[in-house]
Amino acid sequence: MKFIDLFSGAGGLSEGFINAGFTPIAHVEVDSHACKTLETRLIYHKLKKSKKLNHYYDYLEEKINRETFVKNFGTEKISSSILNQAIGGENNKHIFSKIEENLKNDIVDLIIGGPPCQAYSLVGRARDKNSMKDDPRNFLYKEYAKFLKRYEPKMFVFENVIGLITADNGTYFKNMQSYFKRLGYELDYKIQNSENFGVLQKRKRIILIGWKKGLDYKYPEFSIDKHNFNISNILSDLKVLYPGEQNNITEYSSKTNEYLKKYNIRTNEKFVTQHIARPHNDRDLEIYKIAIEKWISNKERLKYPDLPDILKTHKNQKSFIDRYKVVDQSGLSHTMVAHISKDGHHYIYPDKNQVRSLSVREAARIQSFPDNYYFEGGRSAAFKQIGNAVPPLMSKEIANKIKEFLCHHH
């Protein structure tokens, strides 16, 4: 079953579909670092299939460089399936022709993806004087629709932030749905919460599923994954880390645990990559200490106005007062967002002995990426890709439900 992934980012949504047995024909993504991440991951899947993962580990351990890795173990098919372009306008011609070269005369069973959501996000709207009404990204769903029109997949999956429902008083979302219906699709959506899929994070997203009119389909029921795991299960086996520490390869500090095993977050690797933390200045470290102390002793969040004056840098004490947030070690993380690439204030590590923000690997685990998933482009690029991603655990469940249906109708 073949799929196209639009606005694919680092491939969180795609990973779930690949793990459920789907084959990607194309990933279309504007960010060049994310495209390299996708390429690395597709080579990983190829090497895994042929039981040659030792070459992948050689790459991770920097025994071979990226150029050699891609040249020796990549394929023309993999490289040409990753289209590093913005969707829309003149670019579409090139994107379509590339996809068709890869398709030969096959059909596309499924299109997945979620256009960038800044224009619909509540935070974006709050910061913009026109509530993002003039943002061209509001209409990227029309670009998505051009692919539906051209390839007529049996089904599609459209993922986005829940702010989409209320953007412009609900007009965008209504228009979007009628637009998809005019192309011959029935559709339904629900707000899915990633914590119901084994992801240790509170993250709500719209998952809209469309299917060709005439197909006897209805929106799937997902069973809730009940468990008692919490963030400490994600943090416990990674070594102590100090701000700015840059060892790309580290050993695990202890054995694996039930959570990491059950959800294949930590598999058979002997080492872990990208357990790296950003550097912090002394002032931020002082603030983090106060935030951690408050959180660990009383489960209380630090509010900006409560800081000693010597640590304050701006006079505005009314907006963004909760800019410092410690991750809840005994529960679930709050939503991981791409802003983590700008500063770590919102994702402070919950331990007085490790005063810092989360490492790249910890953030990736909170999003349910397995430890062997490597994010290209350096620390900031990795954080951005992780924050923007769909958690692969959630994606795999969606993929399994769609697969059940398509297998009967293939």
C-alpha positions as CSV (number, residue, x, y, z in Angstrom):
1,M,0.0,0.0,0.0
2,K,1.6,3.2,-1.2
3,F,1.4,6.6,0.4
4,I,2.5,10.2,-0.2
5,D,3.5,12.3,2.9
6,L,3.0,16.0,2.4
7,F,4.6,18.6,4.8
8,S,6.3,15.6,6.2
9,G,8.8,17.2,8.7
10,A,11.1,14.7,10.3
11,G,8.8,11.9,9.5
12,G,6.9,11.2,12.7
13,L,3.6,10.5,10.9
14,S,5.3,8.6,8.1
15,E,7.2,6.4,10.6
16,G,4.0,5.0,12.0
17,F,2.7,4.2,8.6
18,I,6.0,2.5,7.5
19,N,6.0,0.5,10.7
20,A,2.5,-0.6,9.9
21,G,3.6,-1.9,6.5
22,F,2.9,1.0,4.1
23,T,5.4,2.0,1.5
24,P,6.3,5.7,1.0
25,I,6.3,6.9,-2.6
26,A,7.2,10.5,-1.7
27,H,7.9,12.8,1.2
28,V,7.5,16.5,0.4
29,E,9.1,18.9,2.9
30,V,10.5,22.4,2.7
31,D,13.0,22.1,5.5
32,S,16.4,20.8,4.3
33,H,17.5,19.4,7.6
34,A,14.2,17.5,8.0
35,C,14.7,16.1,4.5
36,K,18.1,14.7,5.5
37,T,16.6,13.2,8.6
38,L,14.0,11.5,6.3
39,E,16.7,10.1,4.1
40,T,18.7,8.8,7.0
41,R,15.6,7.1,8.3
42,L,14.6,5.5,5.0
43,I,18.1,4.1,4.7
44,Y,17.7,2.8,8.3
45,H,14.6,0.9,7.2
46,K,16.3,-0.5,4.2
47,L,19.3,-1.7,6.2
48,K,17.0,-3.2,8.8
49,K,15.1,-5.2,6.2
50,S,18.3,-6.6,4.8
51,K,19.7,-7.3,8.4
52,K,22.6,-5.0,7.8
53,L,22.1,-2.4,10.6
54,N,25.7,-2.6,11.5
55,H,26.3,0.0,8.7
56,Y,23.8,2.3,10.3
57,Y,25.5,2.1,13.6
58,D,28.8,2.8,11.9
59,Y,27.2,6.0,10.7
60,L,25.8,7.0,14.1
61,E,29.1,6.3,15.7
62,E,30.8,8.5,13.1
63,K,32.9,5.7,11.7
64,I,31.7,6.7,8.3
65,N,30.6,10.2,7.2
66,R,27.2,11.0,5.8
67,E,28.3,11.2,2.2
68,T,29.8,7.7,2.3
69,F,26.7,6.4,4.2
70,V,24.3,7.8,1.6
71,K,26.4,6.8,-1.3
72,N,27.1,3.2,-0.1
73,F,23.7,2.4,1.5
74,G,21.2,4.8,0.1
75,T,19.5,4.2,-3.3
76,E,18.5,6.5,-6.1
77,K,14.9,5.5,-5.3
78,I,15.2,6.8,-1.7
79,S,16.9,10.0,-2.7
80,S,14.5,10.8,-5.4
81,S,11.5,10.1,-3.2
82,I,12.4,13.0,-0.8
83,L,11.4,16.3,-2.4
84,N,12.9,19.3,-0.6
85,Q,10.5,21.9,-1.9
86,A,7.7,24.2,-0.8
87,I,4.3,22.9,-2.0
88,G,2.5,25.3,-4.2
89,G,2.8,27.4,-7.3
90,E,5.3,26.4,-9.9
91,N,6.9,23.9,-7.6
92,N,4.0,21.6,-7.9
93,K,4.8,20.7,-11.5
94,H,8.2,19.4,-10.5
95,I,6.8,17.6,-7.4
96,F,4.1,15.9,-9.5
97,S,6.6,14.8,-12.2
98,K,9.0,13.3,-9.6
99,I,6.2,11.5,-7.9
100,E,5.0,10.0,-11.2
101,E,8.5,8.8,-12.1
102,N,8.6,7.0,-8.8
103,L,5.1,5.6,-9.1
104,K,5.6,4.2,-12.6
105,N,2.0,3.2,-13.3
106,D,1.0,2.3,-9.8
107,I,-1.7,4.0,-7.8
108,V,-1.5,6.0,-4.6
109,D,-3.6,4.3,-1.9
110,L,-3.2,7.1,0.7
111,I,-2.1,10.6,1.3
112,I,-1.1,11.8,4.7
113,G,0.2,15.0,6.2
114,G,-0.6,18.2,8.1
115,P,0.2,21.7,6.7
116,P,2.2,23.9,9.1
117,C,-0.1,24.9,11.9
118,Q,1.3,28.3,13.0
119,A,-1.6,30.1,11.3
120,Y,-4.2,28.1,13.2
121,S,-2.4,27.8,16.5
122,L,-3.9,29.7,19.4
123,V,-0.5,31.1,20.4
124,G,0.2,32.3,16.9
125,R,-3.2,34.0,16.7
126,A,-2.7,35.6,20.2
127,R,0.6,37.2,19.0
128,D,-0.6,38.5,15.7
129,K,-2.6,41.7,15.5
130,N,-4.8,40.3,12.7
131,S,-5.1,36.9,14.4
132,M,-3.1,35.4,11.5
133,K,-6.0,36.1,9.1
134,D,-3.5,37.3,6.4
135,D,-1.2,34.3,6.8
136,P,-0.8,32.5,3.5
137,R,-0.4,29.2,5.4
138,N,-4.1,29.4,6.2
139,F,-4.8,28.1,2.7
140,L,-2.2,25.3,2.4
141,Y,-5.1,22.9,2.7
142,K,-5.9,23.9,-0.9
143,E,-2.4,22.7,-1.9
144,Y,-3.0,19.5,-0.1
145,A,-6.3,19.1,-2.0
146,K,-4.5,19.4,-5.4
147,F,-2.7,16.2,-4.5
148,L,-6.0,14.5,-3.7
149,K,-7.4,15.7,-7.0
150,R,-4.4,14.4,-9.0
151,Y,-3.9,11.1,-7.3
152,E,-7.4,10.2,-6.1
153,P,-6.2,8.1,-3.2
154,K,-8.8,5.9,-1.6
155,M,-8.2,7.6,1.7
156,F,-6.3,10.5,3.3
157,V,-5.2,11.5,6.8
158,F,-5.0,15.2,7.7
159,E,-3.4,16.2,11.0
160,N,-3.5,19.6,12.6
161,V,-3.7,21.6,15.8
162,I,-7.0,21.9,17.5
163,G,-6.9,25.7,17.0
164,L,-7.9,25.0,13.5
165,I,-11.5,24.3,14.7
166,T,-11.9,27.9,16.0
167,A,-9.7,29.8,13.6
168,D,-11.7,32.7,12.0
169,N,-14.7,31.5,14.1
170,G,-14.6,28.1,12.5
171,T,-14.8,29.4,8.9
172,Y,-11.5,27.9,7.7
173,F,-12.3,24.5,9.0
174,K,-15.8,24.5,7.5
175,N,-14.5,25.7,4.1
176,M,-11.7,23.1,4.2
177,Q,-14.2,20.3,4.8
178,S,-16.5,21.3,2.1
179,Y,-13.5,21.7,-0.2
180,F,-12.5,18.1,0.4
181,K,-16.1,16.9,0.0
182,R,-16.3,18.6,-3.4
183,L,-13.4,16.4,-4.5
184,G,-15.4,13.3,-3.8
185,Y,-14.5,12.4,-0.2
186,E,-16.6,11.7,2.8
187,L,-14.8,12.7,6.0
188,D,-14.9,12.7,9.8
189,Y,-12.6,14.0,12.4
190,K,-11.9,13.7,16.1
191,I,-9.6,15.3,18.6
192,Q,-7.1,12.6,19.5
193,N,-5.0,12.9,22.6
194,S,-1.5,11.3,22.3
195,E,-1.5,10.1,25.9
196,N,-4.2,7.5,24.9
197,F,-1.6,5.9,22.5
198,G,1.2,5.3,25.0
199,V,2.9,8.6,24.4
200,L,3.9,10.2,27.7
201,Q,2.7,13.6,26.7
202,K,-0.5,15.7,26.8
203,R,-0.9,16.6,23.2
204,K,-4.2,17.1,21.5
205,R,-4.5,17.1,17.7
206,I,-7.2,17.0,15.1
207,I,-7.0,13.8,13.1
208,L,-9.3,14.1,10.1
209,I,-9.7,11.1,7.9
210,G,-11.2,11.2,4.4
211,W,-12.4,8.3,2.2
212,K,-13.7,8.1,-1.3
213,K,-17.5,8.5,-1.5
214,G,-19.0,5.0,-1.9
215,L,-16.5,3.3,0.3
216,D,-18.2,1.7,3.3
217,Y,-16.1,3.3,5.9
218,K,-16.5,5.0,9.2
219,Y,-14.0,6.8,11.5
220,P,-12.1,4.2,13.5
221,E,-12.6,3.7,17.3
222,F,-9.2,3.7,19.0
223,S,-8.9,1.8,22.2
224,I,-7.3,3.7,25.1
225,D,-3.9,2.5,26.1
226,K,-4.2,2.4,29.9
227,H,-0.9,2.3,31.8
228,N,0.8,3.8,34.8
229,F,4.0,4.9,33.1
230,N,5.3,8.5,33.6
231,I,8.2,10.7,32.6
232,S,10.6,9.2,35.0
233,N,10.5,6.1,32.8
234,I,11.8,8.1,30.0
235,L,14.6,9.8,32.0
236,S,15.9,7.0,34.2
237,D,18.4,5.2,32.0
238,L,20.1,8.2,30.4
239,K,23.3,9.5,31.8
240,V,23.7,12.6,34.0
241,L,24.1,15.6,31.7
242,Y,25.3,19.1,32.3
243,P,24.3,22.2,30.3
244,G,26.2,22.5,27.0
245,E,27.5,18.9,27.1
246,Q,28.1,17.8,23.6
247,N,28.8,14.1,23.5
248,N,26.8,12.9,20.5
249,I,27.3,9.2,21.6
250,T,26.8,8.1,25.2
251,E,26.3,4.8,26.9
252,Y,23.1,4.1,28.7
253,S,23.5,4.5,32.5
254,S,21.2,1.7,33.5
255,K,19.2,-1.2,32.1
256,T,16.1,-0.6,30.1
257,N,12.6,-0.5,31.7
258,E,9.1,-1.8,31.0
259,Y,8.0,1.4,29.2
260,L,11.0,1.6,26.9
261,K,10.7,-2.1,26.0
262,K,6.9,-2.2,25.5
263,Y,6.9,0.7,23.1
264,N,10.2,-0.1,21.3
265,I,11.7,3.3,22.4
266,R,14.9,1.6,23.4
267,T,15.7,-1.5,21.3
268,N,19.0,-3.4,21.0
269,E,21.4,-0.5,20.7
270,K,24.4,-0.4,23.0
271,F,24.6,3.3,22.9
272,V,22.4,6.4,22.5
273,T,22.9,9.4,20.3
274,Q,21.9,13.0,20.7
275,H,21.7,13.0,24.5
276,I,23.0,16.6,24.3
277,A,21.8,19.7,26.2
278,R,22.0,23.3,25.2
279,P,24.2,25.7,27.2
280,H,22.6,28.1,29.6
281,N,23.8,31.4,31.1
282,D,24.2,31.8,34.9
283,R,21.0,33.9,35.2
284,D,18.8,31.2,33.5
285,L,20.4,28.5,35.7
286,E,19.5,30.5,38.8
287,I,15.9,30.8,37.6
288,Y,15.8,27.0,36.7
289,K,17.0,26.2,40.2
290,I,14.1,28.2,41.7
291,A,11.6,26.6,39.3
292,I,12.8,23.1,40.0
293,E,12.7,23.7,43.8
294,K,9.2,25.0,43.7
295,W,8.0,22.2,41.5
296,I,9.7,19.3,43.4
297,S,8.7,20.5,46.8
298,N,5.1,21.7,46.2
299,K,4.2,20.9,42.6
300,E,4.0,24.6,42.1
301,R,4.8,26.5,38.9
302,L,7.2,29.4,38.9
303,K,5.5,32.7,37.9
304,Y,7.7,35.4,36.4
305,P,6.6,38.1,38.8
306,D,7.7,35.9,41.8
307,L,11.4,36.0,40.7
308,P,13.8,38.1,42.7
309,D,14.2,41.5,40.8
310,I,17.9,40.8,40.2
311,L,16.8,37.9,37.9
312,K,14.2,39.8,35.9
313,T,15.1,41.2,32.5
314,H,12.0,42.8,31.3
315,K,9.2,44.9,32.9
316,N,6.3,43.1,31.3
317,Q,5.0,41.0,34.2
318,K,1.5,40.3,32.8
319,S,2.1,38.2,29.6
320,F,4.0,35.0,29.3
321,I,4.3,34.7,33.1
322,D,4.6,31.0,32.9
323,R,7.6,30.9,30.6
324,Y,9.6,28.7,33.0
325,K,8.1,25.2,33.2
326,V,9.6,22.1,34.8
327,V,8.6,18.8,33.1
328,D,6.4,16.7,35.4
329,Q,8.5,13.6,36.3
330,S,5.7,11.8,38.1
331,G,3.1,12.4,35.3
332,L,3.0,13.3,31.6
333,S,5.0,16.0,29.9
334,H,3.1,19.1,28.7
335,T,2.9,19.5,24.9
336,M,6.3,19.5,23.1
337,V,6.5,22.4,20.6
338,A,9.1,23.6,18.1
339,H,9.9,26.6,20.4
340,I,12.1,24.3,22.3
341,S,14.7,25.0,19.6
342,K,14.8,28.7,20.7
343,D,15.3,28.2,24.4
344,G,14.6,25.5,26.9
345,H,12.7,27.5,29.5
346,H,9.5,25.6,29.0
347,Y,11.2,22.2,29.3
348,I,13.3,22.2,32.4
349,Y,14.7,18.9,33.6
350,P,13.1,17.9,36.9
351,D,16.1,17.4,39.1
352,K,18.1,19.7,41.4
353,N,21.3,17.8,40.6
354,Q,21.0,18.4,36.8
355,V,20.0,22.0,36.4
356,R,19.4,22.3,32.6
357,S,16.7,21.9,30.0
358,L,15.8,18.6,28.3
359,S,18.3,17.0,25.9
360,V,17.5,16.3,22.3
361,R,17.1,12.6,23.1
362,E,14.8,13.2,26.0
363,A,12.6,15.5,23.9
364,A,12.5,12.8,21.1
365,R,11.4,10.1,23.7
366,I,8.6,12.3,25.0
367,Q,7.4,12.4,21.3
368,S,7.8,8.6,21.3
369,F,10.6,8.5,18.7
370,P,12.8,5.4,19.1
371,D,16.4,5.9,20.3
372,N,17.7,4.8,16.9
373,Y,15.9,7.7,15.1
374,Y,18.6,10.3,14.2
375,F,17.8,13.9,13.6
376,E,20.1,15.7,11.1
377,G,21.2,19.3,11.2
378,G,22.6,19.8,14.7
379,R,20.9,20.6,18.0
380,S,18.6,23.4,17.2
381,A,17.4,21.8,14.0
382,A,16.8,18.6,15.8
383,F,14.7,20.3,18.5
384,K,12.6,22.0,15.9
385,Q,11.9,18.8,14.0
386,I,11.0,17.0,17.2
387,G,8.6,19.8,18.4
388,N,6.8,19.8,15.1
389,A,6.4,16.1,14.7
390,V,3.4,13.7,15.1
391,P,4.3,11.1,17.7
392,P,5.1,7.9,15.9
393,L,3.2,5.7,18.5
394,M,0.0,7.6,17.8
395,S,0.6,7.5,14.0
396,K,1.1,3.7,14.0
397,E,-2.3,3.1,15.6
398,I,-4.0,5.3,13.0
399,A,-2.0,3.5,10.3
400,N,-3.1,0.0,11.6
401,K,-6.8,1.0,11.6
402,I,-6.5,2.3,8.0
403,K,-4.5,-0.8,6.9
404,E,-7.3,-3.1,8.3
405,F,-9.8,-1.4,6.1
406,L,-7.6,-1.0,2.9
407,C,-6.5,-4.7,3.1
408,H,-10.2,-5.7,2.7
409,H,-10.6,-3.3,-0.2
410,H,-7.3,-3.8,-2.0
